[in-house]
Amino acid sequence: MQDTGHGARMGKIRFVANLKTQGITMSKPTPHQEAPEIDAVEAVVPYMPLVLPLVGGILMFLLAFIAVSMA
């Protein structure tokens, strides 16, 4: 009689687990370089001379349009 029960399945699982984890250890750190941090404020500062006047002009136009339409 052939053993197709729990023991045979556990043997296959152990074999597959050994294939996937062969050569990998938990205590071996992987080397990596830290990425430089990008500050959000410093990334936006070069665009401020263009963005501020444009947004200010659009805001003044909208406020003037609201004032004229309510009058």
PDB file of N, CA, C and O in Angstrom:
ATOM      1  N   MET A   1       0.838  -1.179   0.000  1.00  0.00           N
ATOM      2  CA  MET A   1       0.000   0.000   0.000  1.00  0.00           C
ATOM      3  C   MET A   1       0.885   1.246   0.000  1.00  0.00           C
ATOM      4  O   MET A   1       1.842   1.325   0.770  1.00  0.00           O
ATOM      5  N   GLN A   2       0.573   2.210  -0.852  1.00  0.00           N
ATOM      6  CA  GLN A   2       1.389   3.415  -1.007  1.00  0.00           C
ATOM      7  C   GLN A   2       0.964   4.483  -0.004  1.00  0.00           C
ATOM      8  O   GLN A   2      -0.226   4.683   0.238  1.00  0.00           O
ATOM      9  N   ASP A   3       1.964   5.176   0.584  1.00  0.00           N
ATOM     10  CA  ASP A   3       1.671   6.220   1.580  1.00  0.00           C
ATOM     11  C   ASP A   3       1.447   7.541   0.857  1.00  0.00           C
ATOM     12  O   ASP A   3       2.407   8.193   0.446  1.00  0.00           O
ATOM     13  N   THR A   4       0.197   7.939   0.700  1.00  0.00           N
ATOM     14  CA  THR A   4      -0.130   9.215   0.056  1.00  0.00           C
ATOM     15  C   THR A   4      -0.725  10.183   1.055  1.00  0.00           C
ATOM     16  O   THR A   4      -1.372  11.156   0.667  1.00  0.00           O
ATOM     17  N   GLY A   5      -0.520   9.935   2.314  1.00  0.00           N
ATOM     18  CA  GLY A   5      -1.133  10.758   3.348  1.00  0.00           C
ATOM     19  C   GLY A   5      -0.285  11.949   3.717  1.00  0.00           C
ATOM     20  O   GLY A   5       0.403  12.537   2.883  1.00  0.00           O
ATOM     21  N   HIS A   6      -0.350  12.286   4.976  1.00  0.00           N
ATOM     22  CA  HIS A   6       0.291  13.490   5.514  1.00  0.00           C
ATOM     23  C   HIS A   6       1.821  13.441   5.377  1.00  0.00           C
ATOM     24  O   HIS A   6       2.443  14.463   5.088  1.00  0.00           O
ATOM     25  N   GLY A   7       2.420  12.287   5.576  1.00  0.00           N
ATOM     26  CA  GLY A   7       3.880  12.161   5.531  1.00  0.00           C
ATOM     27  C   GLY A   7       4.459  12.463   4.162  1.00  0.00           C
ATOM     28  O   GLY A   7       5.493  13.122   4.062  1.00  0.00           O
ATOM     29  N   ALA A   8       3.811  11.993   3.107  1.00  0.00           N
ATOM     30  CA  ALA A   8       4.304  12.220   1.745  1.00  0.00           C
ATOM     31  C   ALA A   8       4.203  13.700   1.378  1.00  0.00           C
ATOM     32  O   ALA A   8       5.099  14.252   0.738  1.00  0.00           O
ATOM     33  N   ARG A   9       3.117  14.329   1.785  1.00  0.00           N
ATOM     34  CA  ARG A   9       2.953  15.751   1.482  1.00  0.00           C
ATOM     35  C   ARG A   9       3.976  16.597   2.225  1.00  0.00           C
ATOM     36  O   ARG A   9       4.507  17.555   1.663  1.00  0.00           O
ATOM     37  N   MET A  10       4.259  16.263   3.466  1.00  0.00           N
ATOM     38  CA  MET A  10       5.240  17.025   4.246  1.00  0.00           C
ATOM     39  C   MET A  10       6.635  16.905   3.634  1.00  0.00           C
ATOM     40  O   MET A  10       7.419  17.853   3.681  1.00  0.00           O
ATOM     41  N   GLY A  11       6.937  15.766   3.073  1.00  0.00           N
ATOM     42  CA  GLY A  11       8.232  15.599   2.418  1.00  0.00           C
ATOM     43  C   GLY A  11       8.367  16.519   1.213  1.00  0.00           C
ATOM     44  O   GLY A  11       9.427  17.105   0.992  1.00  0.00           O
ATOM     45  N   LYS A  12       7.296  16.648   0.433  1.00  0.00           N
ATOM     46  CA  LYS A  12       7.310  17.545  -0.727  1.00  0.00           C
ATOM     47  C   LYS A  12       7.422  18.996  -0.290  1.00  0.00           C
ATOM     48  O   LYS A  12       8.143  19.779  -0.907  1.00  0.00           O
ATOM     49  N   ILE A  13       6.714  19.355   0.766  1.00  0.00           N
ATOM     50  CA  ILE A  13       6.757  20.734   1.259  1.00  0.00           C
ATOM     51  C   ILE A  13       8.153  21.081   1.745  1.00  0.00           C
ATOM     52  O   ILE A  13       8.657  22.169   1.466  1.00  0.00           O
ATOM     53  N   ARG A  14       8.785  20.158   2.475  1.00  0.00           N
ATOM     54  CA  ARG A  14      10.152  20.421   2.959  1.00  0.00           C
ATOM     55  C   ARG A  14      11.119  20.568   1.792  1.00  0.00           C
ATOM     56  O   ARG A  14      12.008  21.418   1.831  1.00  0.00           O
ATOM     57  N   PHE A  15      10.956  19.743   0.745  1.00  0.00           N
ATOM     58  CA  PHE A  15      11.838  19.821  -0.411  1.00  0.00           C
ATOM     59  C   PHE A  15      11.696  21.171  -1.111  1.00  0.00           C
ATOM     60  O   PHE A  15      12.699  21.792  -1.462  1.00  0.00           O
ATOM     61  N   VAL A  16      10.468  21.627  -1.317  1.00  0.00           N
ATOM     62  CA  VAL A  16      10.226  22.915  -1.977  1.00  0.00           C
ATOM     63  C   VAL A  16      10.739  24.056  -1.102  1.00  0.00           C
ATOM     64  O   VAL A  16      11.327  25.007  -1.618  1.00  0.00           O
ATOM     65  N   ALA A  17      10.529  23.979   0.207  1.00  0.00           N
ATOM     66  CA  ALA A  17      11.004  25.029   1.111  1.00  0.00           C
ATOM     67  C   ALA A  17      12.520  25.110   1.089  1.00  0.00           C
ATOM     68  O   ALA A  17      13.071  26.208   1.158  1.00  0.00           O
ATOM     69  N   ASN A  18      13.207  23.985   0.996  1.00  0.00           N
ATOM     70  CA  ASN A  18      14.666  24.001   0.941  1.00  0.00           C
ATOM     71  C   ASN A  18      15.167  24.614  -0.354  1.00  0.00           C
ATOM     72  O   ASN A  18      16.219  25.253  -0.362  1.00  0.00           O
ATOM     73  N   LEU A  19      14.435  24.433  -1.455  1.00  0.00           N
ATOM     74  CA  LEU A  19      14.853  25.036  -2.722  1.00  0.00           C
ATOM     75  C   LEU A  19      14.751  26.552  -2.684  1.00  0.00           C
ATOM     76  O   LEU A  19      15.627  27.246  -3.200  1.00  0.00           O
ATOM     77  N   LYS A  20      13.690  27.070  -2.077  1.00  0.00           N
ATOM     78  CA  LYS A  20      13.465  28.511  -2.070  1.00  0.00           C
ATOM     79  C   LYS A  20      14.361  29.247  -1.097  1.00  0.00           C
ATOM     80  O   LYS A  20      14.679  30.413  -1.331  1.00  0.00           O
ATOM     81  N   THR A  21      14.778  28.618  -0.023  1.00  0.00           N
ATOM     82  CA  THR A  21      15.546  29.311   1.011  1.00  0.00           C
ATOM     83  C   THR A  21      17.006  28.899   1.039  1.00  0.00           C
ATOM     84  O   THR A  21      17.723  29.252   1.975  1.00  0.00           O
ATOM     85  N   GLN A  22      17.454  28.177   0.058  1.00  0.00           N
ATOM     86  CA  GLN A  22      18.827  27.707   0.050  1.00  0.00           C
ATOM     87  C   GLN A  22      19.791  28.878  -0.135  1.00  0.00           C
ATOM     88  O   GLN A  22      19.683  29.628  -1.105  1.00  0.00           O
ATOM     89  N   GLY A  23      20.722  29.031   0.788  1.00  0.00           N
ATOM     90  CA  GLY A  23      21.725  30.078   0.717  1.00  0.00           C
ATOM     91  C   GLY A  23      21.299  31.401   1.316  1.00  0.00           C
ATOM     92  O   GLY A  23      22.083  32.350   1.293  1.00  0.00           O
ATOM     93  N   ILE A  24      20.097  31.510   1.849  1.00  0.00           N
ATOM     94  CA  ILE A  24      19.620  32.740   2.453  1.00  0.00           C
ATOM     95  C   ILE A  24      19.701  32.595   3.965  1.00  0.00           C
ATOM     96  O   ILE A  24      19.180  31.634   4.532  1.00  0.00           O
ATOM     97  N   THR A  25      20.344  33.536   4.606  1.00  0.00           N
ATOM     98  CA  THR A  25      20.416  33.515   6.064  1.00  0.00           C
ATOM     99  C   THR A  25      19.781  34.767   6.616  1.00  0.00           C
ATOM    100  O   THR A  25      19.794  35.818   5.974  1.00  0.00           O
ATOM    101  N   MET A  26      19.229  34.656   7.795  1.00  0.00           N
ATOM    102  CA  MET A  26      18.563  35.794   8.419  1.00  0.00           C
ATOM    103  C   MET A  26      19.557  36.809   8.960  1.00  0.00           C
ATOM    104  O   MET A  26      19.223  37.988   9.071  1.00  0.00           O
ATOM    105  N   SER A  27      20.767  36.386   9.299  1.00  0.00           N
ATOM    106  CA  SER A  27      21.713  37.300   9.935  1.00  0.00           C
ATOM    107  C   SER A  27      22.604  38.038   8.945  1.00  0.00           C
ATOM    108  O   SER A  27      23.396  38.885   9.359  1.00  0.00           O
ATOM    109  N   LYS A  28      22.500  37.749   7.666  1.00  0.00           N
ATOM    110  CA  LYS A  28      23.361  38.384   6.668  1.00  0.00           C
ATOM    111  C   LYS A  28      22.686  39.651   6.141  1.00  0.00           C
ATOM    112  O   LYS A  28      21.716  39.557   5.390  1.00  0.00           O
ATOM    113  N   PRO A  29      23.180  40.832   6.521  1.00  0.00           N
ATOM    114  CA  PRO A  29      22.553  42.068   6.030  1.00  0.00           C
ATOM    115  C   PRO A  29      22.901  42.306   4.560  1.00  0.00           C
ATOM    116  O   PRO A  29      23.990  41.964   4.100  1.00  0.00           O
ATOM    117  N   THR A  30      21.970  42.888   3.851  1.00  0.00           N
ATOM    118  CA  THR A  30      22.228  43.220   2.455  1.00  0.00           C
ATOM    119  C   THR A  30      22.780  44.640   2.373  1.00  0.00           C
ATOM    120  O   THR A  30      22.253  45.536   3.033  1.00  0.00           O
ATOM    121  N   PRO A  31      23.819  44.866   1.587  1.00  0.00           N
ATOM    122  CA  PRO A  31      24.374  46.221   1.472  1.00  0.00           C
ATOM    123  C   PRO A  31      23.426  47.126   0.697  1.00  0.00           C
ATOM    124  O   PRO A  31      22.817  46.705  -0.286  1.00  0.00           O
ATOM    125  N   HIS A  32      23.309  48.365   1.143  1.00  0.00           N
ATOM    126  CA  HIS A  32      22.457  49.322   0.445  1.00  0.00           C
ATOM    127  C   HIS A  32      22.997  50.723   0.669  1.00  0.00           C
ATOM    128  O   HIS A  32      23.712  50.993   1.634  1.00  0.00           O
ATOM    129  N   GLN A  33      22.636  51.601  -0.246  1.00  0.00           N
ATOM    130  CA  GLN A  33      23.013  53.000  -0.123  1.00  0.00           C
ATOM    131  C   GLN A  33      21.767  53.785   0.244  1.00  0.00           C
ATOM    132  O   GLN A  33      20.681  53.549  -0.287  1.00  0.00           O
ATOM    133  N   GLU A  34      21.945  54.719   1.158  1.00  0.00           N
ATOM    134  CA  GLU A  34      20.807  55.540   1.550  1.00  0.00           C
ATOM    135  C   GLU A  34      20.551  56.599   0.490  1.00  0.00           C
ATOM    136  O   GLU A  34      21.469  57.294   0.055  1.00  0.00           O
ATOM    137  N   ALA A  35      19.311  56.713   0.085  1.00  0.00           N
ATOM    138  CA  ALA A  35      18.933  57.720  -0.901  1.00  0.00           C
ATOM    139  C   ALA A  35      18.930  59.092  -0.232  1.00  0.00           C
ATOM    140  O   ALA A  35      18.494  59.213   0.913  1.00  0.00           O
ATOM    141  N   PRO A  36      19.406  60.119  -0.918  1.00  0.00           N
ATOM    142  CA  PRO A  36      19.385  61.455  -0.313  1.00  0.00           C
ATOM    143  C   PRO A  36      17.945  61.930  -0.122  1.00  0.00           C
ATOM    144  O   PRO A  36      17.093  61.740  -0.990  1.00  0.00           O
ATOM    145  N   GLU A  37      17.698  62.536   1.006  1.00  0.00           N
ATOM    146  CA  GLU A  37      16.355  63.031   1.285  1.00  0.00           C
ATOM    147  C   GLU A  37      16.077  64.280   0.453  1.00  0.00           C
ATOM    148  O   GLU A  37      16.917  65.176   0.370  1.00  0.00           O
ATOM    149  N   ILE A  38      14.914  64.334  -0.152  1.00  0.00           N
ATOM    150  CA  ILE A  38      14.510  65.484  -0.964  1.00  0.00           C
ATOM    151  C   ILE A  38      13.519  66.291  -0.141  1.00  0.00           C
ATOM    152  O   ILE A  38      12.441  65.813   0.213  1.00  0.00           O
ATOM    153  N   ASP A  39      13.908  67.520   0.153  1.00  0.00           N
ATOM    154  CA  ASP A  39      13.034  68.390   0.932  1.00  0.00           C
ATOM    155  C   ASP A  39      11.991  68.996   0.003  1.00  0.00           C
ATOM    156  O   ASP A  39      12.336  69.541  -1.046  1.00  0.00           O
ATOM    157  N   ALA A  40      10.719  68.904   0.380  1.00  0.00           N
ATOM    158  CA  ALA A  40       9.628  69.399  -0.463  1.00  0.00           C
ATOM    159  C   ALA A  40       9.708  70.901  -0.659  1.00  0.00           C
ATOM    160  O   ALA A  40       9.433  71.396  -1.752  1.00  0.00           O
ATOM    161  N   VAL A  41      10.080  71.636   0.385  1.00  0.00           N
ATOM    162  CA  VAL A  41      10.159  73.094   0.283  1.00  0.00           C
ATOM    163  C   VAL A  41      11.270  73.501  -0.665  1.00  0.00           C
ATOM    164  O   VAL A  41      11.083  74.396  -1.490  1.00  0.00           O
ATOM    165  N   GLU A  42      12.424  72.858  -0.562  1.00  0.00           N
ATOM    166  CA  GLU A  42      13.541  73.193  -1.443  1.00  0.00           C
ATOM    167  C   GLU A  42      13.247  72.823  -2.892  1.00  0.00           C
ATOM    168  O   GLU A  42      13.797  73.441  -3.804  1.00  0.00           O
ATOM    169  N   ALA A  43      12.399  71.838  -3.123  1.00  0.00           N
ATOM    170  CA  ALA A  43      12.057  71.459  -4.486  1.00  0.00           C
ATOM    171  C   ALA A  43      11.111  72.472  -5.138  1.00  0.00           C
ATOM    172  O   ALA A  43      11.092  72.597  -6.362  1.00  0.00           O
ATOM    173  N   VAL A  44      10.324  73.198  -4.330  1.00  0.00           N
ATOM    174  CA  VAL A  44       9.334  74.139  -4.864  1.00  0.00           C
ATOM    175  C   VAL A  44       9.890  75.550  -5.000  1.00  0.00           C
ATOM    176  O   VAL A  44       9.404  76.324  -5.825  1.00  0.00           O
ATOM    177  N   VAL A  45      10.890  75.896  -4.212  1.00  0.00           N
ATOM    178  CA  VAL A  45      11.411  77.272  -4.163  1.00  0.00           C
ATOM    179  C   VAL A  45      11.818  77.815  -5.536  1.00  0.00           C
ATOM    180  O   VAL A  45      11.534  78.985  -5.793  1.00  0.00           O
ATOM    181  N   PRO A  46      12.452  77.072  -6.427  1.00  0.00           N
ATOM    182  CA  PRO A  46      12.824  77.653  -7.729  1.00  0.00           C
ATOM    183  C   PRO A  46      11.632  78.087  -8.582  1.00  0.00           C
ATOM    184  O   PRO A  46      11.782  78.951  -9.445  1.00  0.00           O
ATOM    185  N   TYR A  47      10.461  77.509  -8.360  1.00  0.00           N
ATOM    186  CA  TYR A  47       9.285  77.841  -9.162  1.00  0.00           C
ATOM    187  C   TYR A  47       8.468  78.993  -8.585  1.00  0.00           C
ATOM    188  O   TYR A  47       7.526  79.456  -9.229  1.00  0.00           O
ATOM    189  N   MET A  48       8.800  79.462  -7.400  1.00  0.00           N
ATOM    190  CA  MET A  48       7.992  80.492  -6.740  1.00  0.00           C
ATOM    191  C   MET A  48       7.943  81.817  -7.501  1.00  0.00           C
ATOM    192  O   MET A  48       6.878  82.435  -7.520  1.00  0.00           O
ATOM    193  N   PRO A  49       9.015  82.296  -8.127  1.00  0.00           N
ATOM    194  CA  PRO A  49       8.904  83.562  -8.873  1.00  0.00           C
ATOM    195  C   PRO A  49       7.907  83.494 -10.038  1.00  0.00           C
ATOM    196  O   PRO A  49       7.409  84.533 -10.472  1.00  0.00           O
ATOM    197  N   LEU A  50       7.613  82.324 -10.539  1.00  0.00           N
ATOM    198  CA  LEU A  50       6.622  82.189 -11.606  1.00  0.00           C
ATOM    199  C   LEU A  50       5.232  81.889 -11.060  1.00  0.00           C
ATOM    200  O   LEU A  50       4.237  82.419 -11.554  1.00  0.00           O
ATOM    201  N   VAL A  51       5.166  81.055 -10.058  1.00  0.00           N
ATOM    202  CA  VAL A  51       3.874  80.581  -9.565  1.00  0.00           C
ATOM    203  C   VAL A  51       3.133  81.669  -8.796  1.00  0.00           C
ATOM    204  O   VAL A  51       1.932  81.852  -8.997  1.00  0.00           O
ATOM    205  N   LEU A  52       3.820  82.388  -7.929  1.00  0.00           N
ATOM    206  CA  LEU A  52       3.143  83.386  -7.099  1.00  0.00           C
ATOM    207  C   LEU A  52       2.458  84.488  -7.906  1.00  0.00           C
ATOM    208  O   LEU A  52       1.292  84.776  -7.635  1.00  0.00           O
ATOM    209  N   PRO A  53       3.115  85.123  -8.884  1.00  0.00           N
ATOM    210  CA  PRO A  53       2.408  86.149  -9.662  1.00  0.00           C
ATOM    211  C   PRO A  53       1.239  85.590 -10.480  1.00  0.00           C
ATOM    212  O   PRO A  53       0.202  86.242 -10.607  1.00  0.00           O
ATOM    213  N   LEU A  54       1.406  84.378 -11.037  1.00  0.00           N
ATOM    214  CA  LEU A  54       0.315  83.799 -11.817  1.00  0.00           C
ATOM    215  C   LEU A  54      -0.900  83.486 -10.945  1.00  0.00           C
ATOM    216  O   LEU A  54      -2.032  83.801 -11.313  1.00  0.00           O
ATOM    217  N   VAL A  55      -0.664  82.877  -9.812  1.00  0.00           N
ATOM    218  CA  VAL A  55      -1.773  82.550  -8.910  1.00  0.00           C
ATOM    219  C   VAL A  55      -2.395  83.826  -8.350  1.00  0.00           C
ATOM    220  O   VAL A  55      -3.614  83.903  -8.198  1.00  0.00           O
ATOM    221  N   GLY A  56      -1.566  84.832  -8.042  1.00  0.00           N
ATOM    222  CA  GLY A  56      -2.095  86.106  -7.559  1.00  0.00           C
ATOM    223  C   GLY A  56      -2.963  86.785  -8.603  1.00  0.00           C
ATOM    224  O   GLY A  56      -4.009  87.341  -8.269  1.00  0.00           O
ATOM    225  N   GLY A  57      -2.545  86.750  -9.867  1.00  0.00           N
ATOM    226  CA  GLY A  57      -3.341  87.342 -10.950  1.00  0.00           C
ATOM    227  C   GLY A  57      -4.662  86.619 -11.141  1.00  0.00           C
ATOM    228  O   GLY A  57      -5.699  87.253 -11.335  1.00  0.00           O
ATOM    229  N   ILE A  58      -4.628  85.304 -11.087  1.00  0.00           N
ATOM    230  CA  ILE A  58      -5.866  84.538 -11.231  1.00  0.00           C
ATOM    231  C   ILE A  58      -6.803  84.813 -10.061  1.00  0.00           C
ATOM    232  O   ILE A  58      -8.011  84.951 -10.253  1.00  0.00           O
ATOM    233  N   LEU A  59      -6.259  84.893  -8.859  1.00  0.00           N
ATOM    234  CA  LEU A  59      -7.087  85.170  -7.681  1.00  0.00           C
ATOM    235  C   LEU A  59      -7.708  86.570  -7.758  1.00  0.00           C
ATOM    236  O   LEU A  59      -8.883  86.745  -7.435  1.00  0.00           O
ATOM    237  N   MET A  60      -6.915  87.573  -8.189  1.00  0.00           N
ATOM    238  CA  MET A  60      -7.480  88.922  -8.328  1.00  0.00           C
ATOM    239  C   MET A  60      -8.577  88.953  -9.391  1.00  0.00           C
ATOM    240  O   MET A  60      -9.593  89.621  -9.198  1.00  0.00           O
ATOM    241  N   PHE A  61      -8.395  88.244 -10.512  1.00  0.00           N
ATOM    242  CA  PHE A  61      -9.417  88.190 -11.557  1.00  0.00           C
ATOM    243  C   PHE A  61     -10.698  87.564 -11.031  1.00  0.00           C
ATOM    244  O   PHE A  61     -11.791  88.072 -11.283  1.00  0.00           O
ATOM    245  N   LEU A  62     -10.566  86.451 -10.294  1.00  0.00           N
ATOM    246  CA  LEU A  62     -11.755  85.795  -9.759  1.00  0.00           C
ATOM    247  C   LEU A  62     -12.478  86.677  -8.745  1.00  0.00           C
ATOM    248  O   LEU A  62     -13.706  86.757  -8.753  1.00  0.00           O
ATOM    249  N   LEU A  63     -11.722  87.335  -7.876  1.00  0.00           N
ATOM    250  CA  LEU A  63     -12.361  88.219  -6.890  1.00  0.00           C
ATOM    251  C   LEU A  63     -13.050  89.396  -7.576  1.00  0.00           C
ATOM    252  O   LEU A  63     -14.148  89.783  -7.177  1.00  0.00           O
ATOM    253  N   ALA A  64     -12.419  89.972  -8.607  1.00  0.00           N
ATOM    254  CA  ALA A  64     -13.045  91.072  -9.339  1.00  0.00           C
ATOM    255  C   ALA A  64     -14.297  90.576 -10.065  1.00  0.00           C
ATOM    256  O   ALA A  64     -15.300  91.288 -10.102  1.00  0.00           O
ATOM    257  N   PHE A  65     -14.261  89.385 -10.636  1.00  0.00           N
ATOM    258  CA  PHE A  65     -15.419  88.835 -11.312  1.00  0.00           C
ATOM    259  C   PHE A  65     -16.578  88.613 -10.341  1.00  0.00           C
ATOM    260  O   PHE A  65     -17.731  88.889 -10.674  1.00  0.00           O
ATOM    261  N   ILE A  66     -16.278  88.123  -9.160  1.00  0.00           N
ATOM    262  CA  ILE A  66     -17.312  87.924  -8.146  1.00  0.00           C
ATOM    263  C   ILE A  66     -17.907  89.271  -7.710  1.00  0.00           C
ATOM    264  O   ILE A  66     -19.121  89.401  -7.548  1.00  0.00           O
ATOM    265  N   ALA A  67     -17.030  90.272  -7.521  1.00  0.00           N
ATOM    266  CA  ALA A  67     -17.522  91.591  -7.088  1.00  0.00           C
ATOM    267  C   ALA A  67     -18.404  92.220  -8.162  1.00  0.00           C
ATOM    268  O   ALA A  67     -19.430  92.811  -7.829  1.00  0.00           O
ATOM    269  N   VAL A  68     -18.037  92.112  -9.442  1.00  0.00           N
ATOM    270  CA  VAL A  68     -18.827  92.706 -10.519  1.00  0.00           C
ATOM    271  C   VAL A  68     -20.145  91.957 -10.691  1.00  0.00           C
ATOM    272  O   VAL A  68     -21.184  92.575 -10.926  1.00  0.00           O
ATOM    273  N   SER A  69     -20.108  90.660 -10.578  1.00  0.00           N
ATOM    274  CA  SER A  69     -21.332  89.884 -10.765  1.00  0.00           C
ATOM    275  C   SER A  69     -22.318  90.082  -9.610  1.00  0.00           C
ATOM    276  O   SER A  69     -23.525  89.941  -9.808  1.00  0.00           O
ATOM    277  N   MET A  70     -21.834  90.404  -8.419  1.00  0.00           N
ATOM    278  CA  MET A  70     -22.732  90.656  -7.281  1.00  0.00           C
ATOM    279  C   MET A  70     -23.281  92.066  -7.283  1.00  0.00           C
ATOM    280  O   MET A  70     -24.303  92.326  -6.646  1.00  0.00           O
ATOM    281  N   ALA A  71     -22.636  92.979  -7.977  1.00  0.00           N
ATOM    282  CA  ALA A  71     -23.066  94.388  -7.954  1.00  0.00           C
ATOM    283  C   ALA A  71     -24.287  94.636  -8.809  1.00  0.00           C
ATOM    284  O   ALA A  71     -24.765  95.768  -8.890  1.00  0.00           O
TER     285      ALA A  71
END
